[in-house]
Every structure is written in structure tokens, then in C-alpha cells.
Amino acid sequence: MPSEKKKPDKKAGEKKKELPVKLVSDNRKAKFNYEIMDSLECGIVLLGSEVKSLRNGKLSLEESYARVKDGVVWLVGADIAEYPQATIWNHAPKRPRKLLMKQSEVRKFAALAHEKGLTLVPLKVYFTERGIAKVLLGLCRGKKMHDKRETMKQADAKRDIARAMRSR
């Protein structure tokens, strides 16, 4: 009789935390320039040549943000490089792309962003196990210069502690 693997029992109310399967791009500057209040995973509408380019890792999120227009969330400023084999059927690299979210999520995020002066910033773009492109969108507040300095001091202190622990 073949051995059967038992799945560990999940406790009531425990959520499964999954990591992105294939990370395409990570917006590291967002963590430095913004204080991230909340985040939400959403889908993205792409053309075929954009998907091929994403699978090659040709994406820049540096100056991108999300904007709510007529009840629809759009990703603006994300640069997906042209796919060389697409020839005349290629896409425009910096075109706005529609993000797929539930209407309740759109209303909640749009209200918070508009009311409190927060910004919707893409934090990560990745492919799931099923091969679907997803965007992790963050609701962020811009940091002031003194906040950025404090973040740099904390990072330096952590680095020094890690170095000291390794040298023992």
C-alpha cells in the first residue's frame, strides 16, 4: 500500500500565506519613499506581447502609480519593454493598463486615497502558480526627508548588528 501524505490541519481562522511564484519586478524605491499603510493583490489586463516581455523580466515600476478614473483603477507609468519578436503587433511601452479589482475594493481604496491624500503605488508584479500576472498594490503615504533619514539609520544599525553577529 503506497504511503499517503497527510496535509497538516489548519487552525480555524488561519490564513494561508503564499509567496509569489515568479517575481517579475519589485518596487524597492516605494519602501524607501513611502510609508505603506495597506496592500491589495489585483489582476492586470495585458496584451500578448506584454505577457511575453514580463516573462523575460522586462518591467520597470520606478515611476509608476495607480489612479482611479470613472470607477476603474489604472496603472500609469509602468514601463513594459517591447517584445522584439512581436514586430508590428507590439505594444506601447508606457501605456496605461487596467487593474482588475472588485468594486467594493475600488471604492474603499479610492475613498482612502482621495480623502486622506494617500497614493496607490505598485509594490510587486509577479506570476501565480496558474501563470496569471498579478500586481500587489499598496496604499501609501509619502515620507518626509527626516523620515527617510530615520529609515536609513535603522537599516545601517541592523546591518552593523548583523556584521557583528557574523564576526563572532
C-alpha positions in Angstrom: 0.0 0.0 0.0 1.6 3.3 -1.0 2.2 5.8 1.7 -0.2 8.7 1.8 0.9 12.1 2.7 -1.3 13.9 5.3 -1.8 17.6 5.0 -1.3 19.5 8.2 -4.5 20.6 9.8 -5.2 24.3 9.5 -6.3 26.1 12.6 -9.7 27.9 12.5 -9.3 31.4 11.1 -5.7 30.8 10.0 -5.0 32.2 6.5 -2.6 30.6 4.1 0.3 32.9 3.3 1.7 32.3 -0.2 4.7 33.9 -1.7 4.8 34.9 -5.4 5.7 32.0 -7.6 7.7 34.0 -10.2 8.6 37.6 -9.2 8.8 39.9 -12.3 9.6 43.2 -10.6 9.9 44.6 -7.1 9.5 48.3 -6.4 12.2 48.8 -3.8 12.1 52.6 -4.0 8.5 52.5 -2.9 9.5 51.1 0.5 12.0 54.0 0.9 9.9 56.8 -0.4 6.5 55.8 1.1 5.1 54.5 4.3 2.9 51.5 3.3 -0.5 51.6 5.1 -2.3 48.7 3.4 -1.8 46.4 0.3 -4.1 44.6 -2.0 -3.5 42.0 -4.8 -5.2 42.6 -8.1 -5.1 41.4 -11.7 -3.9 43.3 -14.7 -5.1 43.4 -18.3 -2.2 42.8 -20.7 -1.6 42.2 -24.4 0.2 39.1 -25.6 3.4 40.8 -26.3 3.3 42.4 -22.8 3.0 39.0 -21.2 6.0 37.6 -23.2 8.0 40.7 -22.1 7.0 40.2 -18.5 8.1 36.6 -18.6 11.5 37.8 -19.7 11.5 40.2 -16.7 11.4 43.5 -18.7 9.4 45.7 -16.4 10.2 48.9 -14.5 7.9 50.1 -11.7 10.1 53.0 -10.6 7.8 56.0 -11.6 4.5 54.1 -11.7 1.4 54.7 -9.7 -2.3 53.8 -9.9 -5.2 56.2 -10.5 -8.9 55.7 -10.1 -10.9 57.1 -13.1 -14.6 56.5 -13.6 -14.7 53.7 -11.1 -11.8 51.8 -12.7 -8.2 51.6 -11.4 -5.5 52.2 -14.0 -1.7 51.5 -13.7 0.1 54.6 -15.1 3.8 54.9 -15.9 4.8 51.2 -15.7 7.3 50.6 -18.4 7.0 47.1 -20.0 9.7 46.9 -22.7 8.7 45.9 -26.2 9.0 42.3 -27.1 11.4 42.0 -30.0 9.7 39.1 -31.8 6.3 40.8 -31.9 7.4 43.1 -34.8 4.4 45.2 -36.0 2.0 43.8 -33.4 4.0 45.2 -30.5 2.6 47.3 -27.6 3.3 50.9 -26.4 5.7 50.5 -23.5 4.2 53.1 -21.2 0.5 52.8 -21.9 -2.0 52.9 -19.0 -3.1 49.3 -18.0 -6.4 48.4 -16.4 -6.2 46.8 -13.0 -8.8 44.2 -12.0 -10.4 44.7 -8.6 -13.8 44.2 -7.0 -16.0 47.3 -7.0 -16.0 47.3 -3.2 -12.2 47.3 -3.1 -12.1 50.1 -5.7 -14.5 52.2 -3.6 -12.6 51.6 -0.4 -9.1 52.2 -1.8 -10.3 55.2 -3.9 -12.0 56.8 -1.0 -9.0 56.4 1.3 -6.6 57.7 -1.4 -8.8 60.7 -2.2 -9.9 61.5 1.3 -6.5 61.2 3.2 -4.2 62.2 0.3 -2.7 58.8 0.0 -1.1 57.3 -3.1 -1.7 53.9 -4.8 1.7 52.5 -5.7 2.5 49.1 -7.3 4.8 47.2 -4.9 5.4 44.0 -6.9 4.4 42.3 -10.1 4.5 38.5 -10.3 3.0 35.4 -11.9 1.0 33.0 -9.8 1.1 29.2 -10.0 -1.6 29.3 -12.7 0.5 31.7 -14.8 -1.7 34.8 -14.1 0.0 38.1 -13.8 -0.8 39.9 -10.5 0.1 43.3 -9.1 0.5 44.0 -5.4 -0.9 47.5 -5.0 0.0 49.5 -1.8 -1.9 52.3 -0.2 1.0 54.6 0.7 1.7 57.9 2.4 4.8 59.9 1.2 7.7 60.1 3.7 9.3 63.4 4.6 13.0 63.8 4.4 13.5 63.3 8.1 11.5 60.0 7.9 13.8 58.8 5.1 16.9 59.6 7.2 15.4 57.7 10.1 14.8 54.7 7.8 18.4 54.8 6.6 19.7 55.0 10.3 17.7 51.9 11.2 18.9 50.0 8.2 22.5 50.9 9.0 22.1 49.8 12.6 20.6 46.4 11.5 23.5 45.9 9.1 26.1 46.7 11.8 24.4 44.3 14.2 24.3 41.5 11.5 28.0 42.1 10.8 28.9 41.9 14.5 27.0 38.7 14.9 28.7 37.1 11.9 32.2 38.1 13.0 31.9 36.3 16.3 
